Amino acid sequence: MIFLTTSAIEHNLSTVKENSPKVWRQIRRFNLPVQLALAAAHRVMAYATDPSQVALISIAPCQNGSPAIFRLAHAFIDRLENNRNDEFRINPTYSLHVIDNLALSSLSIAFKNHAYCLGLGGAQGQAWAGLEVVQDVLASGRATEALLMAGDQESSENLTERGTGVAALFTKHKTRYENSDKSIQIKNIDRTETEEFIAVKPHSADGLAAFIDRIVNRTQKGCFLYNVPHQDTEGYEKRSIEMEIT
């Protein structure tokens, strides 16, 4: 059993630039999924008892890369196809746009974190595996607080597409959610395999963000079951999360 301490969901980088210039300076060279995940994570870490000892679990984006990387790739292919051997320049910071665990590394460095950490691959449904890891880490005593974060984008080729960053801080001790009068407890995470594949959405952050938004804004207290929408699973499973709000 774990308790949600706080959470953050980010869609708009303009608010990060305006309200958190220090954070923006740290993340501005990264691609959109990493920027949004880190923007949310920095907000959440402000509530941690000791940020250097928080277990960090990060979900890589399903849609990795950036428009800059795609432009470079197409330009390079064009040179090969046309037998061109002229000088080809690449901004070395663009190489950061294809690193799966970049958000995890950046956050660890920013908070001098040396606690348990894990980066999960960019596949749909990994958020729920990440939530299970949070449960295991806190139950085993490897940490007393754990952060789960994810960031993704609708398309890595089109800069105008929207993205989502989400982060949530959990503890093994009963606590109030942020400054509210309620406690949000995750009691059990259930997974049932299915034989038939169900179409999923290739986005590592939207499902987790929808779950967080649902439980944070729920006003009715008591036990309830959150059934993960099929599109937010891995495709061959059914997921349900047993919750209690007191």
C-alpha positions as CSV (number, residue, x, y, z in Angstrom):
1,M,0.0,0.0,0.0
2,I,1.3,3.4,-1.0
3,F,0.1,7.0,-0.6
4,L,0.1,9.8,-3.2
5,T,1.9,12.8,-1.8
6,T,1.7,15.2,-4.8
7,S,1.6,15.2,-8.5
8,A,2.0,17.4,-11.5
9,I,0.9,17.3,-15.2
10,E,2.5,19.6,-17.8
11,H,1.4,20.3,-21.4
12,N,2.7,23.8,-22.0
13,L,6.4,24.7,-22.0
14,S,5.6,28.4,-22.2
15,T,4.5,28.4,-18.5
16,V,7.7,26.6,-17.6
17,K,9.8,29.3,-19.3
18,E,7.9,32.1,-17.6
19,N,7.5,30.6,-14.1
20,S,10.5,28.4,-13.7
21,P,13.5,30.0,-15.6
22,K,16.0,28.0,-13.6
23,V,14.4,24.7,-14.6
24,W,14.1,25.9,-18.2
25,R,17.8,26.6,-18.4
26,Q,18.4,23.0,-17.4
27,I,16.0,21.4,-19.9
28,R,15.9,23.7,-22.9
29,R,18.3,21.6,-25.0
30,F,16.3,18.4,-24.6
31,N,13.4,17.2,-26.7
32,L,9.8,17.8,-25.9
33,P,9.0,14.6,-23.9
34,V,12.0,15.0,-21.7
35,Q,11.3,18.7,-21.1
36,L,7.7,18.0,-20.1
37,A,8.6,15.1,-17.8
38,L,11.3,17.1,-16.1
39,A,9.1,20.2,-15.7
40,A,6.5,18.0,-13.9
41,A,9.2,16.2,-11.8
42,H,10.8,19.4,-10.6
43,R,7.5,20.6,-9.3
44,V,6.9,17.4,-7.5
45,M,10.4,17.1,-6.0
46,A,9.7,20.4,-4.0
47,Y,7.4,18.2,-1.8
48,A,10.0,15.5,-1.1
49,T,11.4,15.2,2.4
50,D,14.9,14.6,1.0
51,P,15.1,14.8,-2.8
52,S,18.5,13.1,-2.8
53,Q,17.0,9.9,-1.3
54,V,13.8,9.7,-3.4
55,A,13.7,6.5,-5.5
56,L,13.3,7.6,-9.2
57,I,11.4,5.6,-11.8
58,S,11.2,7.0,-15.3
59,I,9.2,5.9,-18.3
60,A,10.8,6.6,-21.7
61,P,8.7,8.1,-24.4
62,C,7.1,5.9,-27.1
63,Q,7.6,8.8,-29.6
64,N,11.2,9.6,-29.0
65,G,13.3,12.0,-31.1
66,S,12.5,15.5,-32.4
67,P,11.9,17.4,-35.6
68,A,15.5,18.5,-35.6
69,I,16.7,14.8,-35.6
70,F,14.2,13.9,-38.4
71,R,15.5,16.8,-40.5
72,L,19.1,15.7,-40.0
73,A,18.2,12.1,-40.9
74,H,16.4,13.1,-44.1
75,A,19.3,15.4,-45.1
76,F,21.8,12.7,-44.5
77,I,19.8,10.2,-46.5
78,D,19.5,12.7,-49.3
79,R,23.3,13.1,-49.4
80,L,23.8,9.3,-49.7
81,E,21.2,9.0,-52.4
82,N,22.7,11.8,-54.5
83,N,26.4,10.8,-53.8
84,R,27.2,14.1,-52.2
85,N,30.3,14.2,-50.1
86,D,30.2,17.9,-49.0
87,E,30.6,18.8,-45.4
88,F,27.7,17.7,-43.1
89,R,27.4,19.6,-39.8
90,I,25.4,18.3,-36.8
91,N,24.6,20.2,-33.7
92,P,25.9,17.8,-31.0
93,T,23.1,18.7,-28.6
94,Y,20.7,17.0,-31.0
95,S,22.1,13.6,-30.0
96,L,20.4,14.1,-26.6
97,H,17.0,13.8,-28.4
98,V,17.4,10.1,-28.8
99,I,18.5,9.1,-25.3
100,D,15.8,7.1,-23.6
101,N,16.8,7.6,-20.0
102,L,17.8,11.3,-20.3
103,A,15.0,12.5,-17.9
104,L,16.3,10.1,-15.3
105,S,19.9,11.2,-15.6
106,S,19.0,14.9,-15.6
107,L,16.8,14.7,-12.5
108,S,19.4,12.6,-10.6
109,I,22.1,15.2,-11.4
110,A,19.9,18.2,-10.5
111,F,19.0,16.8,-7.1
112,K,22.3,15.0,-6.4
113,N,20.2,11.8,-6.1
114,H,22.0,8.5,-5.2
115,A,18.9,6.5,-4.4
116,Y,17.3,3.5,-6.2
117,C,16.6,4.4,-9.8
118,L,15.1,2.6,-12.8
119,G,14.4,3.5,-16.4
120,L,11.6,1.6,-18.2
121,G,11.5,1.3,-22.0
122,G,9.2,3.4,-24.2
123,A,6.3,1.0,-24.7
124,Q,2.7,1.6,-24.1
125,G,1.5,0.3,-20.7
126,Q,4.9,0.7,-19.0
127,A,3.4,3.3,-16.6
128,W,1.6,0.5,-14.7
129,A,4.7,-1.5,-14.5
130,G,6.4,1.6,-13.1
131,L,3.6,1.9,-10.5
132,E,4.2,-1.7,-9.4
133,V,7.9,-0.9,-9.1
134,V,7.0,2.1,-6.8
135,Q,5.0,-0.3,-4.7
136,D,7.8,-2.9,-4.5
137,V,10.6,-0.3,-3.7
138,L,8.6,1.3,-0.9
139,A,7.4,-2.0,0.6
140,S,10.9,-3.4,0.6
141,G,12.3,-0.4,2.5
142,R,14.8,0.6,-0.2
143,A,13.2,4.1,0.0
144,T,10.6,5.9,1.9
145,E,9.6,8.1,-1.0
146,A,9.4,7.3,-4.7
147,L,8.8,9.4,-7.8
148,L,7.3,8.1,-11.0
149,M,7.6,10.3,-14.1
150,A,6.8,10.0,-17.9
151,G,6.9,12.3,-20.9
152,D,5.8,11.8,-24.5
153,Q,4.5,13.6,-27.6
154,E,2.0,12.9,-30.3
155,S,4.6,12.9,-33.0
156,S,8.4,13.4,-33.0
157,E,8.3,14.8,-36.5
158,N,6.0,17.7,-36.0
159,L,6.9,20.4,-33.4
160,T,3.4,21.7,-33.3
161,E,2.0,18.5,-31.9
162,R,1.0,18.4,-28.2
163,G,2.9,16.6,-25.5
164,T,2.3,15.5,-21.9
165,G,4.6,15.3,-18.9
166,V,3.5,13.8,-15.6
167,A,5.2,13.1,-12.3
168,A,3.8,11.7,-9.0
169,L,5.5,11.4,-5.6
170,F,4.5,8.4,-3.4
171,T,5.3,7.5,0.2
172,K,4.8,4.3,2.3
173,H,3.4,6.4,5.2
174,K,-0.1,7.7,5.4
175,T,-0.1,11.4,4.4
176,R,-2.4,14.1,3.1
177,Y,-2.3,14.9,-0.6
178,E,-0.5,18.2,-0.9
179,N,-2.4,20.8,1.1
180,S,-5.8,19.0,1.0
181,D,-7.8,17.3,3.7
182,K,-7.7,13.9,2.0
183,S,-5.4,10.9,1.8
184,I,-5.1,9.0,-1.5
185,Q,-4.1,5.4,-1.1
186,I,-3.2,2.8,-3.8
187,K,-4.0,-0.6,-2.2
188,N,-3.6,-3.0,-5.1
189,I,-2.6,-3.2,-8.8
190,D,-4.2,-6.0,-10.7
191,R,-3.1,-7.4,-14.1
192,T,-4.9,-10.0,-16.1
193,E,-3.6,-11.3,-19.4
194,T,-5.8,-11.4,-22.4
195,E,-5.5,-13.7,-25.5
196,E,-6.8,-11.1,-27.9
197,F,-4.8,-8.0,-28.7
198,I,-6.5,-4.7,-28.1
199,A,-5.4,-1.6,-30.0
200,V,-3.4,0.7,-27.8
201,K,-2.2,4.4,-28.0
202,P,1.6,4.7,-28.4
203,H,2.0,7.3,-25.7
204,S,3.8,6.6,-22.4
205,A,2.4,9.6,-20.4
206,D,-1.2,10.2,-21.3
207,G,-2.6,7.1,-19.5
208,L,-0.7,7.9,-16.3
209,A,-1.8,11.6,-16.5
210,A,-5.4,10.5,-17.0
211,F,-5.2,8.2,-13.9
212,I,-3.6,10.9,-11.7
213,D,-6.1,13.5,-12.9
214,R,-9.0,11.2,-12.1
215,I,-8.0,10.3,-8.5
216,V,-6.8,13.8,-7.5
217,N,-10.0,15.4,-8.6
218,R,-12.3,12.7,-7.1
219,T,-14.4,14.2,-4.3
220,Q,-16.2,11.1,-3.2
221,K,-14.4,9.4,-0.3
222,G,-14.1,5.6,0.2
223,C,-12.9,2.7,-1.8
224,F,-13.2,2.5,-5.6
225,L,-11.7,0.7,-8.5
226,Y,-9.9,2.4,-11.4
227,N,-10.2,0.3,-14.6
228,V,-7.4,1.4,-16.9
229,P,-8.8,2.1,-20.4
230,H,-7.7,-0.6,-22.9
231,Q,-5.9,2.0,-25.0
232,D,-3.6,2.7,-22.1
233,T,-2.5,-0.9,-21.5
234,E,0.1,-2.9,-23.3
235,G,-2.5,-4.5,-25.5
236,Y,-2.6,-8.0,-24.1
237,E,-3.8,-7.2,-20.6
238,K,-6.5,-5.7,-18.4
239,R,-5.4,-3.4,-15.6
240,S,-7.3,-2.3,-12.5
241,I,-6.1,-0.3,-9.5
242,E,-7.8,-0.5,-6.1
243,M,-7.9,2.8,-4.4
244,E,-9.1,4.4,-1.2
245,I,-9.7,8.0,-0.4
246,T,-10.1,9.0,3.2
